Amino acid sequence: MINAQLMNFDYVPEKRQVIPYERIKTQYYEVCRMIGKFAPKKEADRCMSCGSCRDCGMCMESCYYGAISRKTLPNKSFEYVVDESRCIGCGFCAEICPCSVWEMVESV
């Protein structure tokens, strides 16, 4: 956005494209070697990023202004929340998130 402003261009945000299934590689994930001992619940814990938060905290660590915090809910689950009074809209959280949980919204 800053580059567009400095160059006097209209800012057009990049659209996040869906990764084609054939480009997803599983080399980096552990392969189940327990033949005959397949446990669906155990396998489900080895998520290859279904788009839900893994609780890695990278978004919180990348936020220079401390606008993101982790909130524990009454049912012992969690969520990350943004303090809009501190957020400057830099997008570091959205870019660093391995699960693409964050979505930037233009606030004009």
Secondary structure, 3 states (H helix, E strand, C coil): CHHHHHCCCCCCCCCCCCCCHHHCCCCCCCCCCCCCCCCHHHHHCCCCCCCCCCCCCHHHHHCCCCCEEEEECCCCCEEEEECCCCCCCCCHHHHHCCCCCCCCCCCC
